[in-house]
Structure formats: structure tokens, C-alpha cells
Amino acid sequence: MKLQDRICLITGAASGIGKAIASRYAGAGGRVVVADLNREAAQAAADEIKRGDGKAMAVGMDVGDEEQVQAAVDEVVAAWGGVDVLVSNAGIQIIHPIEAFPFADWKRMLAIHLDGAFLTTRACWPHMKASGRGGSILYIGSVHSKEASMLKSAYVTAKHGLIGLAKTAAKEGAPHGIRANVICPGFVRTPLVEKQIPEQARELGISEEDVVKKLMLKETVDGEFTTMEDVAEIALMFAAFGSNALTGQSLVVSHGWFMQ
Ligand code: NAD
């Protein structure tokens, strides 16, 4: 099995893309840590994996809180002895035009996406270094790590920033076999996106159907949503890849919405 007994900590894994990655990793033999702000939902997701014969534990953490991140990683290390794979996935969306973007919302967005990626990386790093097995760090970016959309200034800024963090982590991690990469999905129908559809329709004065067809999927090659399973499969490929040949990269999975 590709991730046999690897300890894989996934943030925001109580829902959506993170949950799908947790389940895929468990199916590949990984020991999965479901980390989420919502501790109860994290426990439910971990229990679901265990019922399917996978290995899982749940921890609560707000990824933007230094002490909570450190305490949760310490809890994992005390229980299982280390961390081999980190998937920094927790994220939210807040949209406003720039001229009306409340500063508090801006800071909240950067805290979850960027502080969260940095704090979880820093907390897991010494354990990846000490194990002698190296490690794999994956940031869940977005097509918005490469492209912009109206109303999403904070999200686009944060998602672009993850690429800079991954490239730096790739350089600093190489001597220790720690790899860092970014997955950039197109639109995936998770609770995060379901919430955005009516919000964007309201802000732009168009129908929800038009938000999907004319905004979200307009530039894809086939008008299709990317699925959680698509993203989970790529996340498995990155986590299981065994050398520094694949590091500092960002891979777009978006039905051709963005091509490079
Ligand atoms: P989701 O809303 O289904 O799940 C997000 C999870 O993150 C939830 O369980 C939530 O409780 C958790 N979370 C939120 N804030 C947190 C915090 N401060 N600390 C810890 N956990 C927190 O969302 P999703 O669509 O699965 O998104 C997951 C990631 O994928 C996000 O980073 C998002 O930006 C990215 N992404 C999503 C899409 C998409 O179309 N859905 C596309 C590209 C990238």
C-alpha cells in the first residue's frame, strides 16, 4: 500500500476536499489525523474511517492559532510518534469588492489560509526531519493560486502566497527529504462552493444557474466540476512520491479551466 503506516495530518478534514483526502489516504494504508476547527465533525469523520477498517484519530485545532496548532501536533506525536505527511487544506471563502472589503474579513482570510499553512508546516517540520523518512507537505491552493476572479481579492492573494511558501519549504526541506507542493483545484461542489453560488448571484445580480455556467465552469474544456475524488487522487500521488524530483511544484486540476 502506497502510504502504509505513514502518519498523515490533514487540516479541514471534517468536510469536503480534506475529508475525501483523509479517506483516500486511509484506503492507501495511511494513519490519518483528521484535524478541524469543528472537533465533533472531525471525530465523526475519523470514526467513519475506522468503521471502514482504516486507521484514524481526530484533533481539534484552529489553524490560525499558534498554540492550538502546536498542542494538536504534540497530541498526534504523543499518540503516534510523528508526522510524515501534512496536507494544509483548511480554508474558507469571503467575497466582497475591494473597495468594500472589511479589514477584519481580509485578516481572517489571510490567517486561515496563510498563517494556517505556515503554523502547521512549522509544527510538523521537526518531526519530519527527525524521523529519517523525510516528509511530504501539500498545500491545497486553487486555480486562484494562478488566476484572479472578481470579489475574491483576499482568497486570490492567499492562494498565490501558498506557492511562495511551497517553493521556500521545498528548498529548505530538500536536505531532509521534506518535499512541498501545491494542488490547485478548479471548482469542486463542496459546502464551501454551495455557499458561494447564491452569494455571487446576489452580488452580481445574476441567476444561480448563470453563476455556475457562466462564471465557475465557463472556461473549462467540458463544463464539468472537478470532484473531491479527483483532488484526493492527486494528493495521494504527491504524498507517496518518494524523491525530491517532485518538489516546489503546483499542479492544476481543473478540467482545463487554467492551462499552463
Ligand atoms: P469545506 O467548507 O467543505 O471544508 C473546509 C473545512 O475546513 C471544514 O471542515 C471547516 O470546519 C474547516 N475549517 C475552516 N476554518 C478552519 C480553521 N480556522 N481551522 C481548522 N479548520 C477549519 O471546504 P472545501 O471546499 O473542501 O475546501 C477545502 C480547501 O480546498 C480550502 O482551502 C479551499 O480554499 C480549497 N479549494 C476549494 C475549492 C472548491 O471549489 N471547493 C477549489 C479550490 C480550492
Residues whose N, C-alpha, C, O or C-beta is under 5 A from the ligand:
A	BS01	NAD	G12 A13 A14 S15 G16 I17 G18 D36 L37 N38 M61 D62 V63 G64 N89 A90 G91 I92 I112 I140 G141 S142 P185 G186 F187 V188 T190 P191 L192 V193
